[in-house]
Amino acid sequence: WGLVITRGPHKPRQNLGIYRQQLLGPNKLIMRWLAHRGGALDSRENGEKNPGQPFPVAVVIGADPATILGAVTPVPDTLSEYQFAGLLRGARVDLADCVSQPLKVPAEAEIVLEGEVSLTDYRAEGPYGDHTGYYNSVEQFPVFTVTAITHRKDPIFRHMQATWFTDHQPLITLPMEAAYYNRLKETHGNTKIIDVFVPPWASQFMMIVQVEARWDGQVGDMLMSALSGPNLHVKTVIAVDEDVDIYNAEDVLWAVSCRCNPATDVW
């Protein structure tokens, strides 16, 4: 359950994300960060500014709950997940310098892997079963070489078993709902956003929005906005009226069946 910490060459903030890592050897792993994730974006910007130079990375295994929630929340790219975690916990996250890389990690971390991600060495990763219940296809991702390992005395190795069951999904979807709600409120002030629900049973990929629309086309604009920007987990957005209980799947499906005209209401 490693929190991957990066910083792009043009950004003062540090980015946190959770990316799968496949062990290759004693000090080498594959860093599976998808192209649109913050770590991959930082690495790509570093490659453009410093061609051929490895990219500094730290991986934290075992952090406080607010920092873990921050790492999985789609906050704006200009905001550090450390800052978001501080807002969640009501106090700043105490940070410490890495011993071999120019990055900061939570001072109370259980285990820290420090190292560099290659900009040229890519290996085949997978296949692995994902939380969707399917196997990912084998793809090429960069190699992460560990340069130092630090840890607390008698560290706890924190782990999460991700499956398609909903046991762990609320941990991820709750902060997503807050982030999506605030973003839609900011970008669509003319549309009354009442509530947002990211169903755990949809593996983060669906958003149900309760709205009060004032004119035709207003909801369509909101739907397209909900599918763009930092909401890249979301594949399907359903907008319902204020009298529909978005936490009741039967209520939502009734509204889709009885109130939706696919010819005019699907974008």
C-alpha positions as protocol buffer text, in pm:
chain_id: "A"
residue {
  index: 1
  type: TRP
  ca { x: 0 y: 0 z: 0 }
}
residue {
  index: 2
  type: GLY
  ca { x: 282 y: 233 z: -97 }
}
residue {
  index: 3
  type: LEU
  ca { x: 222 y: 609 z: -120 }
}
residue {
  index: 4
  type: VAL
  ca { x: 441 y: 730 z: -406 }
}
residue {
  index: 5
  type: ILE
  ca { x: 583 y: 1080 z: -355 }
}
residue {
  index: 6
  type: THR
  ca { x: 707 y: 1290 z: -648 }
}
residue {
  index: 7
  type: ARG
  ca { x: 770 y: 1652 z: -738 }
}
residue {
  index: 8
  type: GLY
  ca { x: 773 y: 1790 z: -1092 }
}
residue {
  index: 9
  type: PRO
  ca { x: 1048 y: 2033 z: -1193 }
}
residue {
  index: 10
  type: HIS
  ca { x: 801 y: 2319 z: -1241 }
}
residue {
  index: 11
  type: LYS
  ca { x: 587 y: 2264 z: -930 }
}
residue {
  index: 12
  type: PRO
  ca { x: 657 y: 2363 z: -568 }
}
residue {
  index: 13
  type: ARG
  ca { x: 410 y: 2102 z: -441 }
}
residue {
  index: 14
  type: GLN
  ca { x: 481 y: 1735 z: -380 }
}
residue {
  index: 15
  type: ASN
  ca { x: 236 y: 1484 z: -525 }
}
residue {
  index: 16
  type: LEU
  ca { x: 116 y: 1167 z: -353 }
}
residue {
  index: 17
  type: GLY
  ca { x: -42 y: 875 z: -534 }
}
residue {
  index: 18
  type: ILE
  ca { x: -89 y: 501 z: -485 }
}
residue {
  index: 19
  type: TYR
  ca { x: 61 y: 300 z: -770 }
}
residue {
  index: 20
  type: ARG
  ca { x: 121 y: -72 z: -795 }
}
residue {
  index: 21
  type: GLN
  ca { x: 484 y: -187 z: -787 }
}
residue {
  index: 22
  type: GLN
  ca { x: 609 y: -522 z: -912 }
}
residue {
  index: 23
  type: LEU
  ca { x: 929 y: -661 z: -760 }
}
residue {
  index: 24
  type: LEU
  ca { x: 1202 y: -743 z: -1011 }
}
residue {
  index: 25
  type: GLY
  ca { x: 1507 y: -793 z: -788 }
}
residue {
  index: 26
  type: PRO
  ca { x: 1669 y: -691 z: -456 }
}
residue {
  index: 27
  type: ASN
  ca { x: 1645 y: -318 z: -531 }
}
residue {
  index: 28
  type: LYS
  ca { x: 1438 y: -290 z: -848 }
}
residue {
  index: 29
  type: LEU
  ca { x: 1063 y: -268 z: -901 }
}
residue {
  index: 30
  type: ILE
  ca { x: 828 y: -169 z: -1182 }
}
residue {
  index: 31
  type: MET
  ca { x: 640 y: 155 z: -1112 }
}
residue {
  index: 32
  type: ARG
  ca { x: 291 y: 117 z: -1258 }
}
residue {
  index: 33
  type: TRP
  ca { x: 168 y: 474 z: -1285 }
}
residue {
  index: 34
  type: LEU
  ca { x: -81 y: 541 z: -1560 }
}
residue {
  index: 35
  type: ALA
  ca { x: -2 y: 827 z: -1798 }
}
residue {
  index: 36
  type: HIS
  ca { x: -260 y: 1068 z: -1652 }
}
residue {
  index: 37
  type: ARG
  ca { x: -157 y: 1015 z: -1287 }
}
residue {
  index: 38
  type: GLY
  ca { x: 35 y: 1285 z: -1100 }
}
residue {
  index: 39
  type: GLY
  ca { x: 353 y: 1080 z: -1062 }
}
residue {
  index: 40
  type: ALA
  ca { x: 369 y: 1000 z: -1434 }
}
residue {
  index: 41
  type: LEU
  ca { x: 303 y: 1364 z: -1525 }
}
residue {
  index: 42
  type: ASP
  ca { x: 581 y: 1480 z: -1291 }
}
residue {
  index: 43
  type: SER
  ca { x: 819 y: 1222 z: -1439 }
}
residue {
  index: 44
  type: ARG
  ca { x: 735 y: 1327 z: -1794 }
}
residue {
  index: 45
  type: GLU
  ca { x: 797 y: 1695 z: -1714 }
}
residue {
  index: 46
  type: ASN
  ca { x: 1128 y: 1600 z: -1554 }
}
residue {
  index: 47
  type: GLY
  ca { x: 1228 y: 1410 z: -1867 }
}
residue {
  index: 48
  type: GLU
  ca { x: 1153 y: 1714 z: -2082 }
}
residue {
  index: 49
  type: LYS
  ca { x: 1363 y: 1943 z: -1862 }
}
residue {
  index: 50
  type: ASN
  ca { x: 1639 y: 1695 z: -1772 }
}
residue {
  index: 51
  type: PRO
  ca { x: 1665 y: 1445 z: -2060 }
}
residue {
  index: 52
  type: GLY
  ca { x: 1812 y: 1110 z: -1961 }
}
residue {
  index: 53
  type: GLN
  ca { x: 1835 y: 1184 z: -1589 }
}
residue {
  index: 54
  type: PRO
  ca { x: 1653 y: 950 z: -1346 }
}
residue {
  index: 55
  type: PHE
  ca { x: 1356 y: 1090 z: -1157 }
}
residue {
  index: 56
  type: PRO
  ca { x: 1366 y: 1106 z: -772 }
}
residue {
  index: 57
  type: VAL
  ca { x: 1086 y: 912 z: -598 }
}
residue {
  index: 58
  type: ALA
  ca { x: 998 y: 805 z: -245 }
}
residue {
  index: 59
  type: VAL
  ca { x: 752 y: 532 z: -147 }
}
residue {
  index: 60
  type: VAL
  ca { x: 593 y: 539 z: 199 }
}
residue {
  index: 61
  type: ILE
  ca { x: 449 y: 217 z: 340 }
}
residue {
  index: 62
  type: GLY
  ca { x: 241 y: 295 z: 648 }
}
residue {
  index: 63
  type: ALA
  ca { x: 123 y: 651 z: 713 }
}
residue {
  index: 64
  type: ASP
  ca { x: -151 y: 821 z: 914 }
}
residue {
  index: 65
  type: PRO
  ca { x: -509 y: 778 z: 781 }
}
residue {
  index: 66
  type: ALA
  ca { x: -544 y: 1141 z: 665 }
}
residue {
  index: 67
  type: THR
  ca { x: -231 y: 1115 z: 449 }
}
residue {
  index: 68
  type: ILE
  ca { x: -355 y: 790 z: 295 }
}
residue {
  index: 69
  type: LEU
  ca { x: -693 y: 951 z: 220 }
}
residue {
  index: 70
  type: GLY
  ca { x: -513 y: 1249 z: 67 }
}
residue {
  index: 71
  type: ALA
  ca { x: -315 y: 1018 z: -161 }
}
residue {
  index: 72
  type: VAL
  ca { x: -631 y: 866 z: -311 }
}
residue {
  index: 73
  type: THR
  ca { x: -831 y: 1190 z: -338 }
}
residue {
  index: 74
  type: PRO
  ca { x: -835 y: 1366 z: -680 }
}
residue {
  index: 75
  type: VAL
  ca { x: -728 y: 1707 z: -551 }
}
residue {
  index: 76
  type: PRO
  ca { x: -626 y: 1983 z: -798 }
}
residue {
  index: 77
  type: ASP
  ca { x: -275 y: 1936 z: -935 }
}
residue {
  index: 78
  type: THR
  ca { x: -163 y: 2267 z: -785 }
}
residue {
  index: 79
  type: LEU
  ca { x: -247 y: 2145 z: -431 }
}
residue {
  index: 80
  type: SER
  ca { x: -26 y: 1901 z: -246 }
}
residue {
  index: 81
  type: GLU
  ca { x: -195 y: 1598 z: -95 }
}
residue {
  index: 82
  type: TYR
  ca { x: 2 y: 1684 z: 221 }
}
residue {
  index: 83
  type: GLN
  ca { x: -194 y: 2009 z: 240 }
}
residue {
  index: 84
  type: PHE
  ca { x: -523 y: 1826 z: 183 }
}
residue {
  index: 85
  type: ALA
  ca { x: -431 y: 1573 z: 453 }
}
residue {
  index: 86
  type: GLY
  ca { x: -363 y: 1863 z: 690 }
}
residue {
  index: 87
  type: LEU
  ca { x: -711 y: 1997 z: 624 }
}
residue {
  index: 88
  type: LEU
  ca { x: -863 y: 1655 z: 694 }
}
residue {
  index: 89
  type: ARG
  ca { x: -680 y: 1599 z: 1022 }
}
residue {
  index: 90
  type: GLY
  ca { x: -694 y: 1960 z: 1143 }
}
residue {
  index: 91
  type: ALA
  ca { x: -315 y: 1981 z: 1178 }
}
residue {
  index: 92
  type: ARG
  ca { x: -20 y: 1985 z: 943 }
}
residue {
  index: 93
  type: VAL
  ca { x: 155 y: 1661 z: 848 }
}
residue {
  index: 94
  type: ASP
  ca { x: 499 y: 1648 z: 1011 }
}
residue {
  index: 95
  type: LEU
  ca { x: 753 y: 1585 z: 736 }
}
residue {
  index: 96
  type: ALA
  ca { x: 1114 y: 1464 z: 734 }
}
residue {
  index: 97
  type: ASP
  ca { x: 1384 y: 1480 z: 466 }
}
residue {
  index: 98
  type: CYS
  ca { x: 1475 y: 1168 z: 274 }
}
residue {
  index: 99
  type: VAL
  ca { x: 1832 y: 1050 z: 323 }
}
residue {
  index: 100
  type: SER
  ca { x: 1918 y: 998 z: -46 }
}
residue {
  index: 101
  type: GLN
  ca { x: 1659 y: 1191 z: -249 }
}
residue {
  index: 102
  type: PRO
  ca { x: 1540 y: 1557 z: -246 }
}
residue {
  index: 103
  type: LEU
  ca { x: 1192 y: 1477 z: -117 }
}
residue {
  index: 104
  type: LYS
  ca { x: 1001 y: 1491 z: 211 }
}
residue {
  index: 105
  type: VAL
  ca { x: 810 y: 1204 z: 368 }
}
residue {
  index: 106
  type: PRO
  ca { x: 579 y: 1179 z: 672 }
}
residue {
  index: 107
  type: ALA
  ca { x: 800 y: 1176 z: 982 }
}
residue {
  index: 108
  type: GLU
  ca { x: 592 y: 898 z: 1139 }
}
residue {
  index: 109
  type: ALA
  ca { x: 607 y: 670 z: 833 }
}
residue {
  index: 110
  type: GLU
  ca { x: 662 y: 302 z: 906 }
}
residue {
  index: 111
  type: ILE
  ca { x: 882 y: 221 z: 605 }
}
residue {
  index: 112
  type: VAL
  ca { x: 1028 y: 449 z: 334 }
}
residue {
  index: 113
  type: LEU
  ca { x: 1178 y: 336 z: 5 }
}
residue {
  index: 114
  type: GLU
  ca { x: 1385 y: 603 z: -168 }
}
residue {
  index: 115
  type: GLY
  ca { x: 1510 y: 582 z: -522 }
}
residue {
  index: 116
  type: GLU
  ca { x: 1493 y: 685 z: -885 }
}
residue {
  index: 117
  type: VAL
  ca { x: 1258 y: 601 z: -1170 }
}
residue {
  index: 118
  type: SER
  ca { x: 1427 y: 550 z: -1505 }
}
residue {
  index: 119
  type: LEU
  ca { x: 1314 y: 752 z: -1803 }
}
residue {
  index: 120
  type: THR
  ca { x: 1445 y: 490 z: -2047 }
}
residue {
  index: 121
  type: ASP
  ca { x: 1421 y: 145 z: -1884 }
}
residue {
  index: 122
  type: TYR
  ca { x: 1069 y: 2 z: -1922 }
}
residue {
  index: 123
  type: ARG
  ca { x: 954 y: -352 z: -1837 }
}
residue {
  index: 124
  type: ALA
  ca { x: 637 y: -554 z: -1890 }
}
residue {
  index: 125
  type: GLU
  ca { x: 412 y: -533 z: -1583 }
}
residue {
  index: 126
  type: GLY
  ca { x: 135 y: -776 z: -1495 }
}
residue {
  index: 127
  type: PRO
  ca { x: -102 y: -936 z: -1549 }
}
residue {
  index: 128
  type: TYR
  ca { x: -252 y: -876 z: -1205 }
}
residue {
  index: 129
  type: GLY
  ca { x: -608 y: -899 z: -1078 }
}
residue {
  index: 130
  type: ASP
  ca { x: -746 y: -549 z: -1016 }
}
residue {
  index: 131
  type: HIS
  ca { x: -1019 y: -420 z: -784 }
}
residue {
  index: 132
  type: THR
  ca { x: -1262 y: -428 z: -1077 }
}
residue {
  index: 133
  type: GLY
  ca { x: -1258 y: -809 z: -1071 }
}
residue {
  index: 134
  type: TYR
  ca { x: -1064 y: -828 z: -1398 }
}
residue {
  index: 135
  type: TYR
  ca { x: -700 y: -873 z: -1490 }
}
residue {
  index: 136
  type: ASN
  ca { x: -512 y: -574 z: -1626 }
}
residue {
  index: 137
  type: SER
  ca { x: -344 y: -623 z: -1961 }
}
residue {
  index: 138
  type: VAL
  ca { x: 35 y: -645 z: -1967 }
}
residue {
  index: 139
  type: GLU
  ca { x: 186 y: -301 z: -2032 }
}
residue {
  index: 140
  type: GLN
  ca { x: 528 y: -137 z: -2025 }
}
residue {
  index: 141
  type: PHE
  ca { x: 613 y: 78 z: -1722 }
}
residue {
  index: 142
  type: PRO
  ca { x: 938 y: 233 z: -1592 }
}
residue {
  index: 143
  type: VAL
  ca { x: 1180 y: 67 z: -1350 }
}
residue {
  index: 144
  type: PHE
  ca { x: 1218 y: 208 z: -997 }
}
residue {
  index: 145
  type: THR
  ca { x: 1566 y: 153 z: -846 }
}
residue {
  index: 146
  type: VAL
  ca { x: 1581 y: 177 z: -466 }
}
residue {
  index: 147
  type: THR
  ca { x: 1875 y: 377 z: -328 }
}
residue {
  index: 148
  type: ALA
  ca { x: 1787 y: 367 z: 45 }
}
residue {
  index: 149
  type: ILE
  ca { x: 1541 y: 210 z: 289 }
}
residue {
  index: 150
  type: THR
  ca { x: 1457 y: 365 z: 625 }
}
residue {
  index: 151
  type: HIS
  ca { x: 1203 y: 250 z: 882 }
}
residue {
  index: 152
  type: ARG
  ca { x: 1085 y: 281 z: 1239 }
}
residue {
  index: 153
  type: LYS
  ca { x: 1190 y: 29 z: 1502 }
}
residue {
  index: 154
  type: ASP
  ca { x: 973 y: -282 z: 1457 }
}
residue {
  index: 155
  type: PRO
  ca { x: 783 y: -129 z: 1160 }
}
residue {
  index: 156
  type: ILE
  ca { x: 434 y: -234 z: 1061 }
}
residue {
  index: 157
  type: PHE
  ca { x: 397 y: -340 z: 698 }
}
residue {
  index: 158
  type: ARG
  ca { x: 62 y: -192 z: 599 }
}
residue {
  index: 159
  type: HIS
  ca { x: -119 y: -377 z: 323 }
}
residue {
  index: 160
  type: MET
  ca { x: -454 y: -364 z: 146 }
}
residue {
  index: 161
  type: GLN
  ca { x: -616 y: -653 z: -37 }
}
residue {
  index: 162
  type: ALA
  ca { x: -801 y: -482 z: -321 }
}
residue {
  index: 163
  type: THR
  ca { x: -1086 y: -686 z: -464 }
}
residue {
  index: 164
  type: TRP
  ca { x: -1409 y: -613 z: -648 }
}
residue {
  index: 165
  type: PHE
  ca { x: -1597 y: -648 z: -319 }
}
residue {
  index: 166
  type: THR
  ca { x: -1696 y: -322 z: -151 }
}
residue {
  index: 167
  type: ASP
  ca { x: -1504 y: -372 z: 176 }
}
residue {
  index: 168
  type: HIS
  ca { x: -1231 y: -116 z: 104 }
}
residue {
  index: 169
  type: GLN
  ca { x: -1412 y: 106 z: -147 }
}
residue {
  index: 170
  type: PRO
  ca { x: -1567 y: 354 z: 104 }
}
residue {
  index: 171
  type: LEU
  ca { x: -1216 y: 451 z: 212 }
}
residue {
  index: 172
  type: ILE
  ca { x: -1154 y: 570 z: -143 }
}
residue {
  index: 173
  type: THR
  ca { x: -1498 y: 693 z: -248 }
}
residue {
  index: 174
  type: LEU
  ca { x: -1576 y: 915 z: 53 }
}
residue {
  index: 175
  type: PRO
  ca { x: -1299 y: 1170 z: -14 }
}
residue {
  index: 176
  type: MET
  ca { x: -1378 y: 1148 z: -385 }
}
residue {
  index: 177
  type: GLU
  ca { x: -1736 y: 1255 z: -319 }
}
residue {
  index: 178
  type: ALA
  ca { x: -1621 y: 1565 z: -130 }
}
residue {
  index: 179
  type: ALA
  ca { x: -1373 y: 1659 z: -403 }
}
residue {
  index: 180
  type: TYR
  ca { x: -1624 y: 1607 z: -686 }
}
residue {
  index: 181
  type: TYR
  ca { x: -1898 y: 1795 z: -501 }
}
residue {
  index: 182
  type: ASN
  ca { x: -1675 y: 2098 z: -437 }
}
residue {
  index: 183
  type: ARG
  ca { x: -1545 y: 2103 z: -793 }
}
residue {
  index: 184
  type: LEU
  ca { x: -1893 y: 2087 z: -947 }
}
residue {
  index: 185
  type: LYS
  ca { x: -2012 y: 2362 z: -712 }
}
residue {
  index: 186
  type: GLU
  ca { x: -1721 y: 2584 z: -819 }
}
residue {
  index: 187
  type: THR
  ca { x: -1748 y: 2522 z: -1193 }
}
residue {
  index: 188
  type: HIS
  ca { x: -2130 y: 2517 z: -1218 }
}
residue {
  index: 189
  type: GLY
  ca { x: -2253 y: 2784 z: -983 }
}
residue {
  index: 190
  type: ASN
  ca { x: -2571 y: 2830 z: -1187 }
}
residue {
  index: 191
  type: THR
  ca { x: -2666 y: 2465 z: -1135 }
}
residue {
  index: 192
  type: LYS
  ca { x: -2776 y: 2379 z: -784 }
}
residue {
  index: 193
  type: ILE
  ca { x: -2567 y: 2075 z: -690 }
}
residue {
  index: 194
  type: ILE
  ca { x: -2749 y: 1915 z: -396 }
}
residue {
  index: 195
  type: ASP
  ca { x: -2547 y: 1599 z: -337 }
}
residue {
  index: 196
  type: VAL
  ca { x: -2291 y: 1364 z: -495 }
}
residue {
  index: 197
  type: PHE
  ca { x: -2259 y: 988 z: -445 }
}
residue {
  index: 198
  type: VAL
  ca { x: -1979 y: 762 z: -573 }
}
residue {
  index: 199
  type: PRO
  ca { x: -2124 y: 411 z: -523 }
}
residue {
  index: 200
  type: PRO
  ca { x: -1873 y: 166 z: -371 }
}
residue {
  index: 201
  type: TRP
  ca { x: -2034 y: -113 z: -573 }
}
residue {
  index: 202
  type: ALA
  ca { x: -1929 y: 63 z: -895 }
}
residue {
  index: 203
  type: SER
  ca { x: -1556 y: 54 z: -808 }
}
residue {
  index: 204
  type: GLN
  ca { x: -1517 y: 436 z: -817 }
}
residue {
  index: 205
  type: PHE
  ca { x: -1622 y: 455 z: -1182 }
}
residue {
  index: 206
  type: MET
  ca { x: -1973 y: 599 z: -1141 }
}
residue {
  index: 207
  type: MET
  ca { x: -2095 y: 930 z: -1003 }
}
residue {
  index: 208
  type: ILE
  ca { x: -2458 y: 1003 z: -917 }
}
residue {
  index: 209
  type: VAL
  ca { x: -2539 y: 1374 z: -887 }
}
residue {
  index: 210
  type: GLN
  ca { x: -2857 y: 1517 z: -735 }
}
residue {
  index: 211
  type: VAL
  ca { x: -2929 y: 1852 z: -902 }
}
residue {
  index: 212
  type: GLU
  ca { x: -3191 y: 2121 z: -937 }
}
residue {
  index: 213
  type: ALA
  ca { x: -3175 y: 2237 z: -1298 }
}
residue {
  index: 214
  type: ARG
  ca { x: -3315 y: 2570 z: -1413 }
}
residue {
  index: 215
  type: TRP
  ca { x: -3313 y: 2532 z: -1792 }
}
residue {
  index: 216
  type: ASP
  ca { x: -3269 y: 2273 z: -2069 }
}
residue {
  index: 217
  type: GLY
  ca { x: -2908 y: 2189 z: -2142 }
}
residue {
  index: 218
  type: GLN
  ca { x: -2781 y: 2292 z: -1801 }
}
residue {
  index: 219
  type: VAL
  ca { x: -2749 y: 1935 z: -1677 }
}
residue {
  index: 220
  type: GLY
  ca { x: -2574 y: 1828 z: -1998 }
}
residue {
  index: 221
  type: ASP
  ca { x: -2299 y: 2085 z: -1943 }
}
residue {
  index: 222
  type: MET
  ca { x: -2260 y: 1965 z: -1586 }
}
residue {
  index: 223
  type: LEU
  ca { x: -2239 y: 1601 z: -1697 }
}
residue {
  index: 224
  type: MET
  ca { x: -1961 y: 1674 z: -1946 }
}
residue {
  index: 225
  type: SER
  ca { x: -1771 y: 1867 z: -1680 }
}
residue {
  index: 226
  type: ALA
  ca { x: -1808 y: 1577 z: -1438 }
}
residue {
  index: 227
  type: LEU
  ca { x: -1639 y: 1347 z: -1691 }
}
residue {
  index: 228
  type: SER
  ca { x: -1338 y: 1577 z: -1742 }
}
residue {
  index: 229
  type: GLY
  ca { x: -1055 y: 1729 z: -1544 }
}
residue {
  index: 230
  type: PRO
  ca { x: -941 y: 1545 z: -1230 }
}
residue {
  index: 231
  type: ASN
  ca { x: -1246 y: 1317 z: -1231 }
}
residue {
  index: 232
  type: LEU
  ca { x: -1065 y: 1061 z: -1443 }
}
residue {
  index: 233
  type: HIS
  ca { x: -1186 y: 762 z: -1241 }
}
residue {
  index: 234
  type: VAL
  ca { x: -1542 y: 834 z: -1348 }
}
residue {
  index: 235
  type: LYS
  ca { x: -1680 y: 665 z: -1659 }
}
residue {
  index: 236
  type: THR
  ca { x: -2053 y: 714 z: -1601 }
}
residue {
  index: 237
  type: VAL
  ca { x: -2241 y: 1008 z: -1450 }
}
residue {
  index: 238
  type: ILE
  ca { x: -2612 y: 995 z: -1369 }
}
residue {
  index: 239
  type: ALA
  ca { x: -2795 y: 1318 z: -1285 }
}
residue {
  index: 240
  type: VAL
  ca { x: -3127 y: 1294 z: -1101 }
}
residue {
  index: 241
  type: ASP
  ca { x: -3382 y: 1539 z: -964 }
}
residue {
  index: 242
  type: GLU
  ca { x: -3393 y: 1648 z: -602 }
}
residue {
  index: 243
  type: ASP
  ca { x: -3675 y: 1403 z: -519 }
}
residue {
  index: 244
  type: VAL
  ca { x: -3462 y: 1096 z: -603 }
}
residue {
  index: 245
  type: ASP
  ca { x: -3262 y: 927 z: -326 }
}
residue {
  index: 246
  type: ILE
  ca { x: -2916 y: 893 z: -479 }
}
residue {
  index: 247
  type: TYR
  ca { x: -2812 y: 642 z: -209 }
}
residue {
  index: 248
  type: ASN
  ca { x: -3089 y: 404 z: -311 }
}
residue {
  index: 249
  type: ALA
  ca { x: -2995 y: 210 z: -626 }
}
residue {
  index: 250
  type: GLU
  ca { x: -3357 y: 109 z: -693 }
}
residue {
  index: 251
  type: ASP
  ca { x: -3468 y: 473 z: -674 }
}
residue {
  index: 252
  type: VAL
  ca { x: -3196 y: 582 z: -915 }
}
residue {
  index: 253
  type: LEU
  ca { x: -3268 y: 302 z: -1163 }
}
residue {
  index: 254
  type: TRP
  ca { x: -3640 y: 384 z: -1147 }
}
residue {
  index: 255
  type: ALA
  ca { x: -3559 y: 747 z: -1238 }
}
residue {
  index: 256
  type: VAL
  ca { x: -3334 y: 636 z: -1526 }
}
residue {
  index: 257
  type: SER
  ca { x: -3602 y: 399 z: -1657 }
}
residue {
  index: 258
  type: CYS
  ca { x: -3901 y: 630 z: -1622 }
}
residue {
  index: 259
  type: ARG
  ca { x: -3764 y: 980 z: -1670 }
}
residue {
  index: 260
  type: CYS
  ca { x: -3478 y: 939 z: -1919 }
}
residue {
  index: 261
  type: ASN
  ca { x: -3528 y: 968 z: -2295 }
}
residue {
  index: 262
  type: PRO
  ca { x: -3211 y: 822 z: -2450 }
}
residue {
  index: 263
  type: ALA
  ca { x: -3262 y: 1029 z: -2767 }
}
residue {
  index: 264
  type: THR
  ca { x: -3232 y: 1359 z: -2579 }
}
residue {
  index: 265
  type: ASP
  ca { x: -3098 y: 1286 z: -2231 }
}
residue {
  index: 266
  type: VAL
  ca { x: -2779 y: 1086 z: -2295 }
}
residue {
  index: 267
  type: TRP
  ca { x: -2450 y: 1265 z: -2363 }
}
